[in-house]
Amino acid sequence: MRKQPPIGQASLFEMERNDSTILTRPATEPPYSDPQLFLGTSAFTANGWVGSFYPAGMKPEDFLGHYAKTFRTVEIDSTYYGTPAPSTVESWYRKTPPDFLFAAKIPQVITHEKMLKDCEAEWEEFLKTISLLKEKLGPLLLQLPRFSQFEFKNGSDFLARFRPFLERLPERVARNLAIEIRNAPWLDQNLMDCLREHKVSLALTDTSFLPRPWEQKKPIDFVTADFAYVRWLGNRKQIETKTTTWDRAIVDRTDDLRQWVEFLRRIVAERKLRRLFLFANNHYQGHGPETIKLFWQLWKTVSA
């Protein structure tokens, strides 16, 4: 892989925010104020959000600025489909306050089509463009598909592709990576050792197709970096039989989120994680912002 261009900002945990031209936070604290938690949703717009999260009549160009009054982070989904225009990224930067962080999915051409091989040009384009977020650039998510045995025979076969991929990345890029694995048998000690060596975070998910961390048959230490990356995804097929308008929660996730609170408090206490990035998808309950609200209530009431 060709040498990547400079990212143009410090590491996720060595940020400096001294640009006086960007928006500033209001004097009052946002609803979810905790220096360790970055709470947000998967994307900042969806069918049904106008009138429920966004005021009726609000223009789409004002969505992100309004969103950033409540949340300090967002997982950008659109970058999965392709690298955005530089002007779009610059607009994201301008519309958010200094302490806001963007997580971004790495384009599918890299993760799904080229499967981490021969993707130098795509990496260069993506990193050069997303670096326009400067100090607001947070984790980059490698969301992998569930690979078949025709693509990778097993986890060892995948690691034979993944290790060289990581080793060709600049360290400050690798240590801002999170990776989502959807082949359950690959979640073993060999993978954890590889991720830990390169300080890559394993994305922890709540989905219909993988056990949650505390449901694993064999105990595994899932902490592989100094930040955690959690995605509440839910069961898309099931919930879409009930609704495709994401204006309210229709699934009770109280018990599930209480378990997440207990799990996350435990790994924070044991491993002293510096940041938790937590993202709610509409498919989890029916309304991503409501999921974050419920998690926050539980986080503040459940004992550490």
C-alpha positions in Angstrom: 0.0 0.0 0.0 1.3 3.5 -0.8 2.2 5.8 2.0 -0.8 7.6 3.2 -1.0 11.4 3.2 -0.8 13.1 6.6 -4.0 13.0 8.5 -3.7 16.6 9.5 -4.8 16.3 13.1 -3.6 14.9 16.4 -4.6 11.5 17.6 -8.1 11.1 18.9 -6.8 11.4 22.5 -4.2 14.2 21.9 -6.5 16.8 20.4 -6.1 20.6 20.4 -9.0 22.8 19.7 -7.9 26.4 19.0 -9.8 27.3 15.9 -11.8 30.4 16.8 -13.9 30.3 13.6 -15.9 27.3 14.6 -19.1 27.2 16.6 -18.9 27.3 20.4 -21.0 25.4 22.9 -23.6 27.4 24.7 -23.0 28.2 28.4 -25.4 25.5 29.5 -24.3 21.9 29.4 -25.7 19.6 26.7 -28.2 17.0 28.0 -25.6 14.2 28.0 -22.6 15.7 29.7 -19.9 13.3 30.8 -16.2 13.8 29.7 -15.8 10.1 29.3 -18.9 9.4 27.2 -19.5 10.2 23.6 -23.1 9.4 23.0 -24.7 9.7 19.6 -26.7 8.0 16.8 -26.0 6.2 13.6 -26.5 9.1 11.2 -28.1 12.4 12.1 -31.2 12.2 10.0 -33.9 9.6 9.3 -37.5 9.2 8.2 -39.6 10.4 11.1 -37.1 12.6 12.9 -38.7 15.8 11.7 -41.4 16.6 14.2 -39.9 14.2 16.8 -36.3 15.2 17.1 -36.1 18.1 14.7 -38.6 20.9 14.9 -41.3 20.7 12.2 -40.3 22.8 9.2 -36.6 22.8 9.9 -34.5 22.8 6.8 -32.1 19.8 6.2 -29.1 22.1 6.1 -29.9 23.0 9.7 -30.2 19.4 11.0 -26.5 18.9 12.0 -26.3 22.1 14.0 -29.4 21.3 15.9 -28.2 17.7 16.5 -25.0 19.0 17.9 -26.8 20.9 20.6 -27.8 17.5 22.1 -25.0 15.1 21.2 -21.2 15.3 21.1 -20.7 12.7 18.4 -22.3 11.1 15.4 -21.5 8.0 13.4 -21.5 9.1 9.8 -23.2 6.3 7.7 -23.0 8.0 4.3 -19.2 7.5 4.0 -19.9 3.8 3.8 -21.3 4.3 0.4 -18.4 6.5 -0.8 -16.0 9.2 0.0 -18.0 12.5 0.4 -17.1 15.7 -1.4 -14.6 17.9 0.5 -17.2 20.7 0.7 -19.5 18.3 2.5 -16.9 17.5 5.1 -15.9 21.1 5.5 -19.6 21.9 6.1 -19.8 19.3 8.9 -16.8 20.9 10.5 -18.3 24.4 10.4 -21.7 23.4 11.8 -20.5 21.7 14.9 -19.0 23.0 18.2 -15.3 22.6 19.2 -15.9 19.5 21.4 -17.8 17.5 18.7 -16.4 14.4 17.3 -17.3 12.5 14.1 -17.0 8.8 13.7 -17.0 7.7 10.1 -17.5 4.4 8.3 -14.8 3.4 5.9 -16.2 3.1 2.3 -17.5 -0.3 1.3 -15.2 -0.5 -1.7 -12.4 -1.0 0.8 -14.2 -3.3 3.3 -16.6 -5.3 1.1 -15.5 -5.1 -2.5 -11.7 -5.1 -2.3 -11.7 -6.8 1.2 -8.7 -4.8 2.5 -6.5 -5.6 -0.5 -5.3 -3.5 -3.4 -7.2 -0.5 -2.1 -4.4 2.1 -1.9 -6.1 4.7 -4.0 -9.4 4.4 -2.2 -7.7 4.7 1.2 -5.8 7.8 0.0 -8.9 9.5 -1.3 -10.9 8.7 1.9 -8.2 9.7 4.4 -7.3 12.9 2.6 -11.0 14.0 2.5 -12.1 12.9 6.0 -9.0 14.6 7.4 -10.7 17.9 6.7 -12.5 17.3 10.0 -9.1 18.1 11.6 -9.4 17.8 15.4 -13.0 16.7 15.2 -12.1 13.5 13.5 -12.9 10.6 15.8 -12.8 6.8 15.2 -12.9 5.3 11.7 -15.1 2.2 11.5 -14.1 -0.8 9.5 -17.6 -2.4 9.2 -16.9 -5.8 7.7 -19.6 -8.1 6.2 -20.1 -11.6 7.2 -17.6 -13.3 4.9 -18.2 -16.7 3.4 -15.7 -19.5 3.3 -15.1 -18.7 -0.3 -13.7 -15.3 0.7 -11.8 -16.4 3.9 -11.6 -20.0 5.0 -11.4 -19.1 8.7 -10.2 -16.4 11.1 -6.5 -17.2 10.5 -7.0 -16.7 6.8 -8.6 -13.3 7.5 -5.7 -12.3 9.8 -3.3 -13.2 7.1 -5.0 -10.4 5.1 -5.7 -8.0 8.0 -2.2 -7.9 9.6 -0.4 -6.6 6.5 -3.3 -4.1 6.0 -2.7 -2.7 9.5 1.0 -2.7 9.3 1.0 -0.5 6.2 -1.1 2.2 8.0 0.5 5.1 9.9 0.2 4.4 13.6 -2.0 7.4 14.3 -4.5 6.0 11.7 -4.4 2.5 13.1 -5.0 3.5 16.7 -8.1 5.5 15.7 -9.6 2.4 14.0 -12.5 0.3 15.2 -13.4 -2.9 13.5 -16.7 -4.7 13.4 -16.4 -8.5 12.9 -19.6 -10.4 11.9 -18.1 -13.9 11.7 -18.6 -15.1 15.3 -15.9 -17.9 15.2 -13.3 -15.3 14.4 -13.7 -13.6 17.8 -10.9 -15.5 19.4 -7.6 -14.7 21.2 -5.6 -14.5 18.0 -7.8 -11.7 16.7 -7.7 -9.9 20.1 -3.9 -10.1 20.2 -3.7 -8.6 16.8 -6.0 -5.8 17.6 -4.3 -5.1 20.9 -0.9 -5.0 19.2 -2.0 -2.3 16.9 -4.3 -0.5 19.4 -7.4 -1.1 17.2 -10.7 -1.2 19.1 -13.1 -4.1 18.5 -16.6 -2.7 17.9 -19.0 -4.2 20.4 -22.5 -4.7 19.0 -26.0 -5.6 20.1 -27.5 -7.3 17.1 -29.6 -10.3 16.1 -26.7 -12.2 14.5 -23.9 -12.1 17.2 -23.8 -12.8 20.9 -23.2 -9.8 23.1 -19.9 -9.6 25.0 -21.3 -11.1 28.2 -23.1 -13.9 26.2 -19.9 -15.4 24.8 -19.4 -19.1 25.5 -15.7 -18.6 26.3 -14.5 -15.6 28.3 -12.7 -13.2 26.1 -11.1 -9.8 26.9 -12.7 -7.6 24.4 -10.8 -4.4 25.4 -8.1 -4.0 22.7 -7.6 -0.2 22.8 -7.9 2.7 25.1 -11.4 3.5 23.8 -14.5 1.4 23.4 -16.8 1.5 20.4 -20.3 0.3 20.9 -23.1 0.0 18.3 -26.7 -0.8 19.3 -28.0 -2.1 16.0 -31.0 -4.4 16.9 -32.9 -6.6 14.6 -33.5 -4.7 11.4 -35.7 -7.3 9.6 -37.9 -7.8 12.7 -38.5 -4.1 13.5 -39.1 -3.2 9.9 -42.2 -5.5 9.9 -43.6 -3.1 12.4 -42.4 0.3 11.2 -40.1 2.2 8.9 -40.9 5.6 10.4 -38.3 6.2 13.1 -40.1 8.7 15.3 -40.6 6.8 18.5 -39.3 3.8 20.5 -41.5 0.8 20.0 -39.2 -1.9 21.5 -38.5 -1.9 25.2 -34.7 -2.2 25.6 -34.5 -1.2 29.3 -33.1 -4.6 30.5 -30.7 -4.8 27.6 -29.3 -1.3 28.2 -29.0 -2.0 31.9 -26.8 -4.9 31.0 -24.7 -2.7 28.8 -24.3 -0.1 31.6 -23.1 -2.8 34.0 -20.7 -4.3 31.4 -19.3 -0.9 30.4 -18.9 0.3 34.0 -17.0 -2.9 34.7 -14.6 -2.7 31.8 -14.0 1.0 32.6 -13.1 0.2 36.2 -11.0 -2.8 35.3 -9.1 -1.3 32.2 -9.4 2.4 32.7 -10.7 3.2 29.3 -10.4 6.8 28.4 -13.4 7.2 26.1 -16.6 5.3 25.3 -18.2 5.9 21.9 -21.8 4.7 22.0 -24.1 4.8 19.0 -27.8 4.0 18.7 -29.3 2.8 15.4 -33.0 3.4 14.8 -33.4 -0.3 14.3 -32.6 -1.0 18.0 -35.7 0.5 19.5 -37.4 2.5 16.8 -35.8 5.9 17.5 -32.1 6.4 18.0 -32.3 9.5 20.2 -34.7 7.8 22.6 -32.2 4.9 23.0 -29.5 7.4 24.0 -31.9 9.1 26.5 -32.7 5.7 28.1 -29.1 4.6 28.3 -28.2 8.0 29.9 -30.9 7.6 32.5 -29.6 4.1 33.4 -26.0 5.2 33.4 -26.7 7.8 36.0 -28.7 5.5 38.2 -27.0 2.1 38.0 -24.2 1.9 40.5 -20.7 1.4 39.2 
